[in-house]
Amino acid sequence: MGFTVETWEPGYGSASRDDLDEVQGATVDASVEVDPETWAPIRPHPGSAPSELVFVDGVQRIDCRLWIDTPQGSALGLCTTIGAGAVRCIPGRAEVIDTRVERAVFTSPEAVQRRDAPGGAGDHPGLGDEVLAATGAGEPIRYRVRPVRGVEESATYQAINDAMADLEEAVSEALATEGELVVYDGPLRSRRHLNGAGYVKTQRIQYLDGPTQAVVARLGPGERTPLFAIGDPRPRWSWYLRLPVNQAHALDGVVRVELPRVDGAGVNDAAARADAISAALPRFASEPHREARAPQNLYPIAGLEHQLRRRLGDPHVLERALRRASLGADATRRSRWSA
């Protein structure tokens, strides 16, 4: 057989997106907007909030884990379905305006090797360009084979996150609405969209210390910290904001927001945008009786995630189809390469 499907739960051992996206060891300058000794909570004027916001988010699911025969032994492959979309919020209404779904097998270059490539013939011809999984309902499901740089399993999860970020970026570029504020669920990563902002729900890395970190704990609902600059490897402006919450601990309801640092946009522009975003986001904060990740998982993001997961397909149907494909992998491959 060319590959086998592992019997373990597909998501076992998966790395979370925030763990992979956050950068440790970056330099921080807390003096860009206010002197650190005079840091205090800032309450943006409600009138600074924009009337329209677009939220962009992505979801991913590992449909199954494969072990693929290679000349070096067995290589791990992750059959993954990725979705991304956007929801536009205007006063009194939220509308999903785009959704996209892609499927891929993320694995090592050795497992991708084509039969007609040097060393590709014989007992280990490789997966080729795609894996077909027939569900019995119309055309087979196609998983595009994507090689991953790096031998560690974490490199595979990073590649999946990168692919989801690329799909999110394609969604936001297709909007092409001048001046419309786009909020990405998660860090900005390499995005430099002039009207884009990264929205980080969990605080696994502490960027501040001493008096400035104490200001985060003193934030009231709807208040933000002054800006701080995060340096290499991904320079950006950032600040903390507390959403409306029945506060139980110092960081309850606290999120971090990022803006790209680009030429021609200085700290004054960044501070004005920080006020606008901070004034807008609290009205979308979720409540515990409706959302398990309240208040940080904003209602538009939660609704978009629900819509996207519906479009990923039934994971049990896909896993069974991939198991059938593994049983017929040799025959399928011979048929494809002889055509």
N, C-alpha and C positions, 0 to 999 in steps of 0.2 A: 504493500500500500504506500501511496505517496505521503499521506498524512493520517493521523488519527485524532479523534476528538477526546479531550480529557474529560473525565467523569466529575471532577470537582466543580463546585459552584463557579460559574464564569467570572464573577467579580472578585474572587478570592485574591487577596494580596494587592488589590488595585491601589494606586497612589491617588490621593485627592488632588483636585485641580489647584487649590490654594497652596498646598505643600510644594508643588512643582513651579508655580508661577511666582511666588515670593522670592525676593533676592536678599540673601544675608550678606552682611559685611559692607553694605553701601555707605558712603559718607553722607552725613546729614548736617545741614546748616539751618539752625532755627532762628537766625537773625534776619531773614530776608524781608519780612513784613514788619515785625516788631522786635525790639531788643529782648532777648530771652529773659532778662531780669524784670521786664514789665509785661510779660505774657499774662493774658487774662482771657476769659471766654468772650467771644464776639457773637452778638445776636444780629443776623442780617435783617434788613428791612423787608417786610413781607412783599412790598411792591417790586422788589428786585427779581422775583421769581418769573421765569418765562411762562407764557401761556401754553406752549406746546413742548413736549419732551418725547424723544424716541428712546426706548430701551431695547438693547440688543443682547441676546443671550444664546448660549448653546448648551446642548445636553449630549451625553455620550453613554453608550451601553456596550459592554463586552458580551457579544452573543455566545461565544464559546472560545476556549483555548485549544489551539492545535499543537501537536508535536509533528514536525515535518522532517522527513528523511532527507539527509544531506550526506555528502561524502565524509564530512567531519563527525557525523553522528546524527543527533536530533536537534532541531532548532525550534524555539518557541514561536508561535504565531498567535496573534489575537484578532479574531474576527470581530470587528467593531462597527457599530452603527452610530453615526454622528448626525445631529440635527442642529440647525441654527435658525434664528428668526428675529423679527423685530415687531414691536408693538408701539403704536403712536398714541399718546395720551393728550387729549385736548379737554377743556372744561366740560365735565359731564359725560365723557365718553372715552373708552379705550378700544383700539381696533388693531388686531393682528394684521400686519400689512405684508409680511413675507415669511415664508418657511421653506427650508431646504433640507434634504436628507442625502447623506452619502454613506456608502458601506465600503469597508476596506479590510484587508488582512495586513496587519503590521508585523513584519518579520525581518530576519537577517538577509543580507544580500545573497548568501549562499543558498537560501531556500527559494529565492526568486529566480535563480538561474534558469534560462531557457534551454530547451533540449538542443536547439541548433547552435548554442553558444559553445566556445571551446571548453571541454570538460563537462558539458551538459548532458551528453548522451550516456547510455548505460542504465544502471539500476537506480540512479538518483537524478532524474531529468529536471527536477525543480517544479515550482508551481506554475511558472509562466506568468502571464499578465493578469489573470483573474481566476477566481474560484466561482463556479456556478453551483447554486443550491436550488434544486427544483422543489417547489412547494406543492405542485399539483394544481396551482391556480394561475394559469396563463404563463407568461414568460418567466424563466428562472430568475432568481435573485442573483445579482452580480456583486461580488466582493472584489474590488480592484486590489491587486497585490502591491503593497508599498514597502520598499526596503527601508530599514532603520539603521542609522549609524550608531555604533556602540554595541557591545556585547551584553551589557547588564540589562536586567528587566526594566529598571527605571528608565533607560533610554527609550524603550518601547512605549511606556506610558507618557513620556515627554513628547514623543512623536505624535501620539494620539491627541494630546492637548494642543500641540502646534497645529495639527490638521483642523481641530475644532476652531481655534482662533482664526485660521485662514478662512474658514467658512463664515464665521461671524463677520470678518472684515469684508468679504464679498457681499454679504447682506447689507452692511452699512454703506459700502461704496455705491450699491445699486439705488440707494435712497436718493442720493444726489440732490438733496434739498439744501440750498444755501442758507447758512445761519442757523439751521435747526440743531439744537443740542442733542447729542447722542450719548447715552449713558451705557457703558459696557458693564455687564455683570462680571466682575473680576478685575484684576490689575490690567493696566494698559498694555503691558508687555512691550512690543516694539511699535505699537501704533502711534502715529503722530498726527492723527486727525485733528485739525485745528479746533473743531467744535466737539471733540470727543472727551469723555471723562471716564476713568476707571472707578468702579464701585466695589470696595473690598469689604465683605461682610464679617470675616473672621480676623482676629488680630493675633496671629501666631508669631510675628516678629515685632519687637518693641523698638521703634525708631527713635524715641525720645527718652530722656532720662532726667533725673533731678527735678528742678522746679517746673520745667516744661511738661514733663509727664504728669506732674501733680495737677496741672491745669486740665488735662484730659479727664481726670477723675471729678473735677469740679463742674464740668459742663452740665448745663440744664438742657431739657428737651428743646431742640431747634437751635442750639448754640454750637458754634464751631471754634476750633483753636485758630490762632494765627497760622499763616502758611509756613511750611518749612521746605527746603530744597533737598531732594535726594539726588546724590551724584551717580557716578558710574557704577555699574555698567549701563543703566538705563536712566538718564537724567530726567527728572520730572518734579513738578510742584505737588505738594500733598498737604492735607489737613485732616483732622478728626472732627466728626459731627456726631452729636447724640440725637437719636430719633425719639419720638414720644414713647415712653415706657414707664411702667411702675417699677422703678429702679430697685434692684435687689443687691447689686454689687457695683463696684467702681466703674467697670467697663460695660455694664448692662446697656444694651441699645446703642453702643458706640460703633461707628463704621469709619473707614478711612477712604478718602476720595483722592484721585490722582488726576493731574492735568499734564499734558506733554510740555516740555520746555523746548520751544522752537524759536528760531530767529525772528525778531520783530515783535515778539510778545513778551513783555517784561513783567515784573512783579505786580505793577498796578493793574494791568489787564488780568493777570491771574487772580488777584484778590477780588476784582469785580465779578469774575466768573465764579469764584468760590462762594461769594455771597448769593449769586443767582441760583446756583445748584443747591446750596444749603437751605435756601428759602423754599425751594421746590420739593425736595425729597421727603420731608416729614409728612406731607399729606398722603403719601403712598405707603406709609409704614403699616405693616400687617399687625393683626391682633392674635393672641395665643389661641383663642377659641376657633380660629379659622386657618391658622398657619403654624405648623410646628416650629418653624425657624423664625418666629416673630421676635422683634419687629423688623429685623434686618432683611429678611426675604420680602422685598417690597411686593405689593399686590400685582403690579404689571408683570414683574419678573416671574412670580409664582404662576400666574395665569398663562404666560408664554411657555414656561416649562411644561405645564400640563398639556398644552396644545402640541408641543413638539414631541413629547413622549408618546402621544397617541399616534403620531406619524412614523414612529420608529418600527412599527410592526410587532407582531406577537413573538416574544423571544422564544417560546417553546416550539412554535412552528418553525422558526428559523434554525434552532438548534437541531431539531429532527432532520430538517433538510440538509444541514451540513454533515450530520452523521451518515445520511444516505450517500452524500457526495464522497465522503471518505471511503466508504465501502467500494464505490465504483471509480475511485480516483485513477487507477491505472488504465482502465478501459476508456474513461473519458479523455485522459491525456493523450492516449494513442490516437483516438478519433480526431482530436483537435489538431494535433501536429501533422497528421497525415492528410488533412483536408487542404 
